[in-house]
Amino acid sequence: MVDRPGSANRSVYLLVVPLAVFLLLACTPVAEARAKETGSEHEAVELLTKAAKAANRTAYRGVQEVRAWYGRSGCTQTLRVHHVPGRGTEITAASGTGAGRVTNVPDGLSAATPQLQLLTANYRVVRAGVASIAGRLAEIVDAKSAAGEVRARYWLDRATGLLLRRDVFDEDGRLARRSAFTSIDMRSREAPQEMQVAAGGDRGPSGREISLGRVGELRSAGWTVPKRLADRFDLYDVRSTGHAANTSLHLTYSDGISVLSVFEQRGHLDESHLVGWHTAKVGGRTVYLRDTVPRQLTWAGPGTVFTVVTDAPDRAVGSTVRMLPGAEERPGFWARVARGLARIVSWCNPF
């Protein structure tokens, strides 16, 4: 168990990438993050827009530490990240869950605009000062609720706009996720051999894109496909893989800060495949769970297996589980969603 920094009114595990977290910053209290506003909302939006575009033009390699807290427990992971514009991002888990695993994330920020739009629609963004992260000067931008509570804080490299650190807070003001670079080098542009080989193949998001205008057809065909989950998580991307009875859907939701990916697949849940998972009560329902970064949950619905992969705080996860159908049939075959998990790494860069 890892102690979690607290809010200003209470005593004070950090989180992960798709763009990531950091050990050196683990003990920063939430109160410390409440810097004074120093600029207009327009300036904050400009900084975030620059950050959303930064990966298209900036090569870098570095080490990120990612932490997440789940209730009183937590998960930490150290990642080596190498990004080359036009090639993609290679992420190697140096320690923690999945150590030694390499993920090649395609280059492409198609989700950038929807997430930035959702962020500015759901929260008030403001400049909140400057700080040094991994030896680089960074602009700080806060995302605040209507009540003025900080829900997320971003440290953006002043020279390039790259996201260097991100903190996410839950509804009680407690630190729920943190991703941060402990070191970063923006000089190397040479792509790793594995990335060079992969660059000639399919570099887009996996699955066939389905327009949001066809969501009604999917529901008529028996798929769940909620328009919104939790409080502010809106559906902005729908993809399908497989054919006929083997079809599965990958639904992506966001409130602008966090991402919820929901996989729906026809079939039954086979617990014998769930090595490394444990059962837990989430949202009043028993599910299979992996406290990784991002967090993974799966359970059997009526003839459908649901799997959720997310970096969202606990309350949003619980609300999501309650909103999706629960078990009505004896578990049988477990839906495989490993291919889709690679896409979730994109939350390393929430833009």
Secondary structure as the mmCIF struct_conf table of DSSP 4:
data_model
#
loop_
_struct_conf.conf_type_id
_struct_conf.id
_struct_conf.beg_label_comp_id
_struct_conf.beg_label_asym_id
_struct_conf.beg_label_seq_id
_struct_conf.end_label_comp_id
_struct_conf.end_label_asym_id
_struct_conf.end_label_seq_id
TURN_TY1_P TURN_TY1_P1 ALA A 8 ASN A 9
BEND BEND1 ARG A 10 ARG A 10
BEND BEND2 PRO A 18 LEU A 19
HELX_RH_3T_P HELX_RH_3T_P1 LEU A 23 LEU A 25
TURN_TY1_P TURN_TY1_P2 ALA A 26 CYS A 27
HELX_RH_3T_P HELX_RH_3T_P2 VAL A 30 ALA A 33
HELX_LH_PP_P HELX_LH_PP_P1 ALA A 35 GLU A 37
BEND BEND3 GLY A 39 GLY A 39
HELX_RH_AL_P HELX_RH_AL_P1 GLU A 41 ALA A 54
TURN_TY1_P TURN_TY1_P3 ALA A 55 ARG A 57
STRN STRN1 TYR A 60 TYR A 70
TURN_TY1_P TURN_TY1_P4 GLY A 71 ARG A 72
STRN STRN2 SER A 73 VAL A 84
TURN_TY1_P TURN_TY1_P5 PRO A 85 ARG A 87
STRN STRN3 GLY A 88 SER A 95
BEND BEND4 GLY A 96 GLY A 96
TURN_TY1_P TURN_TY1_P6 THR A 97 GLY A 100
STRN STRN4 VAL A 102 PRO A 106
BEND BEND5 ASP A 107 ASP A 107
TURN_TY1_P TURN_TY1_P7 SER A 110 ALA A 111
HELX_RH_AL_P HELX_RH_AL_P2 ALA A 112 ASN A 122
BEND BEND6 TYR A 123 TYR A 123
STRN STRN5 ARG A 124 ILE A 133
TURN_TY1_P TURN_TY1_P8 ALA A 134 GLY A 135
STRN STRN6 ARG A 136 LYS A 144
TURN_TY1_P TURN_TY1_P9 ALA A 146 ALA A 147
BEND BEND7 GLY A 148 GLY A 148
STRN STRN7 VAL A 150 ASP A 157
TURN_TY1_P TURN_TY1_P10 ARG A 158 THR A 160
STRN STRN8 LEU A 163 PHE A 169
TURN_TY1_P TURN_TY1_P11 GLU A 171 ASP A 172
BEND BEND8 GLY A 173 GLY A 173
STRN STRN9 LEU A 175 ASP A 185
HELX_LH_PP_P HELX_LH_PP_P2 GLU A 190 PRO A 192
HELX_RH_AL_P HELX_RH_AL_P3 GLN A 193 ALA A 198
TURN_TY1_P TURN_TY1_P12 ALA A 199 GLY A 200
BEND BEND9 GLY A 201 GLY A 201
BEND BEND10 GLY A 204 GLY A 204
HELX_LH_PP_P HELX_LH_PP_P3 PRO A 205 PRO A 205
BEND BEND11 SER A 206 GLY A 207
STRN STRN10 ARG A 208 ILE A 210
HELX_RH_3T_P HELX_RH_3T_P3 LEU A 212 ARG A 214
HELX_RH_AL_P HELX_RH_AL_P4 VAL A 215 SER A 220
TURN_TY1_P TURN_TY1_P13 ALA A 221 GLY A 222
BEND BEND12 LYS A 227 LYS A 227
STRN STRN11 ARG A 228 LEU A 229
TURN_TY1_P TURN_TY1_P14 ALA A 230 ARG A 232
STRN STRN12 PHE A 233 THR A 241
BEND BEND13 GLY A 242 GLY A 242
HELX_RH_3T_P HELX_RH_3T_P4 ALA A 244 ASN A 246
STRN STRN13 SER A 248 SER A 254
BEND BEND14 GLY A 256 SER A 258
STRN STRN14 VAL A 259 ARG A 266
BEND BEND15 GLY A 267 GLY A 267
HELX_RH_3T_P HELX_RH_3T_P5 GLU A 271 HIS A 273
TURN_TY1_P TURN_TY1_P15 VAL A 275 GLY A 276
STRN STRN15 HIS A 278 VAL A 282
TURN_TY1_P TURN_TY1_P16 GLY A 283 GLY A 284
STRN STRN16 ARG A 285 ARG A 290
BEND BEND16 VAL A 293 PRO A 294
STRN STRN17 ARG A 295 ALA A 300
BEND BEND17 PRO A 302 GLY A 303
STRN STRN18 THR A 304 THR A 310
HELX_RH_AL_P HELX_RH_AL_P5 ASP A 314 MET A 323
BEND BEND18 LEU A 324 LEU A 324
BEND BEND19 GLU A 329 GLU A 329
HELX_LH_PP_P HELX_LH_PP_P4 PHE A 333 ARG A 336
HELX_RH_AL_P HELX_RH_AL_P6 ALA A 338 ILE A 344
HELX_RH_3T_P HELX_RH_3T_P6 VAL A 345 CYS A 348
BEND BEND20 ASN A 349 ASN A 349
#
